[in-house]
Amino acid sequence: MAETETPPTLPQSGEPGTIAVDVGVPKGDVTYHPDQSGAPPKLRVSHLSVTYIDRKGNRTEAVRDVSFDVLDKPDSGEIVVFLGPSGCGKSTILKAVAGLLPPTEGEVLVDGKLVTDVGRDRGMVFQAYTSFGWLTVRENVEYGLKLQGVKKSERRKISDQILKSVGLADFADRYPKDLSGGMKQRVAIARTLVNNPRVVLMDEPFGALDPQTRWGMQSLLLEISRAENNTILFVTHDVSEAVYLGDTIYVLSQRPARILHQVDVPAFPVRDIALKSAPEFRAVEKQLLDLIYAPSKS
């Protein structure tokens, strides 16, 4: 290549028109290696790597050798947060767990079973609002149950419970166009939870909301997680949000995403708005910021 020739610009990970392929890229070093012995955990991601190739043949390595376990905790909910810079590959990890794209290397297992496609044991909530505009809130929430052949009376019973849990009982007969952004995202969460998935995947679901609404949604998610015993994988690049929601936080590198650190968040007695200004909360925030901005050893 001539010195003046500019190499082609590589697409962002997950850019429309790209697909994941096996390009035989050697695995890179990671600083976090989980204990993967014993009984199968609820979720196991083992040596996951994803490389995209676009229509022009340009390759982008999005995820490199990511491994982690999420154990089954039937008596309590758990939120696992992936914290990293925009475009680092966080969403790609979630999509691989969801079965929306195949790994280039490695594997994903739920309850010991290999993930090869989408399934009811996993539900995903995206940042963009995904409700069907021609269906009411209740019809949106019941949509998955209807596809499963659940009887109307049973669907109504289940949707009543879920709508109440997300604070939408009074809006069951409204249409998405009548709802605020926060309410639309509650519909998306309810529609995911109604199928009772083993793992809930949330890709920056509150990123488009104003600060006050965002805090309300964070508090709602904590309530749902504890009440429903959900295991939630939550992607964010907001340090405060990660500390407020997370039980475990994985700090990711720049693309290609690698797990650099695991941070176990203290079991705060109460998680409310006052906690965000408490010294113990600020201490965890500082720890994360120090890890994120630590000088590279490369």
Secondary structure, 3 states (H helix, E strand, C coil): CCCCCCCCCCCCCCCCCCEEECCCCCCCCCCCCCCCCCCCCCEEEEEEEEEEECCCCCEEEEEEEEEEEECCCCCCCEEEEEECCCCCCHHHHHHHHHCCCCCCEEEEEECCEECCCCCCCEEEECCCCCCCCCCCHHHHHHHHHHHCCCCHHHHHHHHHHHHHHCCCHHHCCCCHHHCCHHHHHHHHHHHHHCCCCCEEEEECCCCCCCHHHHHHHHHHHHHHHHHHCCEEEEEECCHHHHHHHCCEEEEECCCCECEEEEEECCCCCCCCHHHHHCHHHHHHHHHHHHHHCCCCCC
